[in-house]
Amino acid sequence: MWEERYQAAQGYHFGTDPAGFLTENPGWLVEGLSALAVADGEGRNSIHMAERGMKVTAFDISPTAIGRAHELAKDRGVTVDASLSDLDSWDWRENTYDMVVAIFIQFLSPDERSTVFANMKKTLKPGGVLMLHGYRPEQIPLGTGGPKVPENMYTQDLLRAEFAGWKIQRLAAYERDVQEGRGHSGKSALIDLIVRKP
């Protein structure tokens, strides 16, 4: 599905600018830290992190998206280790990254989400930071992006439960007009989580 979507897009499906979540929380993107960008698509977010001086690894399931990520990184004069992989095949090495970033990965069912959350927790170093951004169930009637599956969406209670015992640095639910390519366009019901691993 994702490969077909990216192939059909005229240009970058979600644009080339990073998600507002990253630009509005810049203090977490620290030069020299290692970061993993999960299901990063065409590279707009991983490349932004690399521009901030981070050592970034990224992966996505779509060959077209990965190709565009390499092109965008070259155009921007940065290096991102972007690989073709699905979530199940990725090597979630334990205690590897200072930061894990997952933005709009709500194609996951609740069971798949629990598995990926566990893997993201595992691959973070102790004291590492997870940055998670996505949609709330209120997004569905807005119809401006994301799946039409309420159980895939995030709530504050769900995220508190999933990351119990971790130090929450930011947990915020809000609405905003989002203009990120053709993939995300219009009023959106969003949620941010920034949390530190014990």
Secondary structure, DSSP 8 states (H G I E B T S, - for coil): -HHHHHHHSSS-TT-SS--HHHHTSGGG--TT-EEEEET-TTSHHHHHHHHTT-EEEEEES-HHHHHHHHHHHHHHT---EEEE--TTTS---TT-EEEEEEES-TTS-HHHHHHHHHHHHHHEEEEEEEEEEEE-TTHHHH-SSS-S-GGGS--HHHHHHHTTTSEEEEEEEEEEEEEETTTEEEEEEEEEEEEE--
